Amino acid sequence: MKLRDLCPAMALVAAFLFASNGKTLKLAAQQTAATGSRTKVIVGGTLIDGTGRAALPDAVIVIRDARIVSITSGSNAALPADAEVISVHGKFIVPGLIDGHSHYRSWVGELDLNHGVTSVIDVGNPAEWMLALREGIAKGKITRLPRIYSAGNALSVRTDGANSAILLSRPSTDNLEVGNAQEARRVVIRQLDVDKFDFVSIFSKGFTPDMLQAVIEEAHKRGKHVFGHVDEGVLDFIRTGGDAVTHLSGSAIALLSPANLELQKKHDLPTAFARMEPAKVDEFVSLMVSHHVYLTPELVYEQAAVTDRVAEFRDQAGQLLANSDLQQSLPPDVPLGMLSMFERVRSYGWRFGFFSYKDSIQPADFEEFRVGYRNAQTLVRKFVQAGGKLEVGTDASGGLEIPGLNVLQEMELLVDAGLTPMQALQSATSIPAEAIGVSDQVGTVQPGRFADIVVLDANPLEKIDNIHKISMVFQSGERIEPGYHWNYALPIPDPNLTMDTKMVGFNDSPKIFELTPKMVTEGDESATVKVSGIGFMARSQVLFNGVQVPTRFESDRSLSVEIPASLLVKAGTRWVQIINPPPGGGRSSPEGFIVKFR
């Protein structure tokens, strides 16, 4: 049985009487339905079903056993005799939203559901955990979480010791590492034939052509799609038959001139987005569309700090995180991480660090991030205008992202980029469902689909911001109780505690590799010391024998510190440490520094 075939049982909705223009719909006593009826009817709202069709006024949606049975229109529509009737007169009905790029965490369920996100596409998590959640949902033991469509573990290429050292400061991403095409083929066969996962996800860096071909070939044999985290080699991924590209970063790199590509490889570009060649954009868009590749741009995740809505989005996040029950249900550093996303941009380079605070970037460099955002908007707009299929995705994984809320914000950014509100809505409903082949299950409000429905107080097609005005959320036909619970927790949390509480995007724990010089003489007036390592940031503080000393940030691998004469008076061994602030952060192990006798 597939995860998509399972639906959690939620709290029962209350029954209401339907009224239209002051005329109460004539229902026989049995039609008012006692609590506990297996048949529900949502009546009176304007239906925007996610297919792109015109809105249907005065809709009558009949739901039985978690699925939609029929959709008609009009106050005189016949209703089932045993129906529980829910009036949404004057409101607007849209499909349950889908986050097209998630790395699920134990504590995000209520965040998603309260923002109308009833399904997520999980592109990388421990297979065993995903299987356990799937079974728990099937048995009715796990509730109040979105439906999870899963790839199980994402695949990545096995790294050697030298490359692994680069990632020492990053938490595990729970990838399955493969070393050749045969290994990759065996893993895909097991994930799809044995574990019955919904699609395949890869981190494509380092994949050889035969490895990539093996993964895509085995997935396509089984009618499944391959999603790629493609920072490098996006053109090869597309031409080999990859089905969905997550993030725009790889696309930006593919559109650089040779000279700028060399700078990118040397990590001397603030952001590749600012240097994309306009002449290459149309050709790239044509390639994507001709190969029917889905694209997940993740604008809010990568560029929230440089959008036109940064102040608005920050306020929304602040208001959300002011909820004391929600605060108590989140790991300690997570709220800080969520708020910091509006102060950072993702640079994909060591020059500024992985996620760079605005205050660590010079104004001229920061302007490149602003230009890059405009270029990203242009790429998104041209892709959709050419017929490309765009997915809303947030990379929600507990780092800088805000599950649920970021889905709504991403829809707004897509409209800012030039999409219509209908296109933005489909990017968060029908298109993600289509991308993993579950359009017969979710993504639209149509007969035969799960009754995943969001009721809005205002029309999102008139103004996409109205997507925030959520009145009711239904999952599998059951109305979700709104709000947050301070003790919200899954009975089976993520077995990788690091992943569940400290994600990529939080400040790294710094590590010192070397001090240059390693020794000075007592009585020196001062000393300039270069600190090499990983996980450094503009807000790093260097301690010399417990005393904070002036620090200059050079890159996330290099700091320069000035040791004053007052700390070099006597010979001995001193200890150098680096402290990074929350969220995440931490203190490095001490590294010895010698002050020798004069």
Secondary structure, 3 states (H helix, E strand, C coil): CCHHHCCCCCCCCCCCCCEECCEECCCCHHHHCCCCCCEEEEECCEECCCCCCCCECCEEEEEECCEEEEEEECCCCCCCCCCEEEECCCCEEEECEEEEEECCCCCCHHHHHHCCEEEEEECCCCHHHHHHHHHHHHCCCCCCCCEEEECCCCEEECCCHHHHHHCCCCCCCCCEEECCHHHHHHHHHHHHHHCCCCCEEEECCCCCHHHHHHHHHHHHHCCCCEEEECCCCHHHHHHHCCCEEECCHHHHHHCCCHHHHHHHHCCCCCCHHHHCCHHHHHHHHHHHHHCCCEEECCHHHHHHHHCCCHHHHHHHHHHHHCCHHHHHHCCCCHHHHHHHHHHEEEEEECCCEEEEEHHHCCHHHHHHHHHHHHHHHHHHHHHHHCCCCECCCCCECCCCCCCCHHHHHHHHHHHHHCCCHHHHHHHCCHHHHHHCCCCCCCCCCCCCCECCEEEECCCCCCCHHHHHCEEEEEECCEECCCCCCCCCCCCCCCCCHHHHHCCCCCECCCEEEEEECCEEECCCCEEEEEEEEECCCCCCEEEECCEEECEEEEECCEEEEEEEHHHCCCCEEEEEEEEECCCECEECCCEEEEEECC
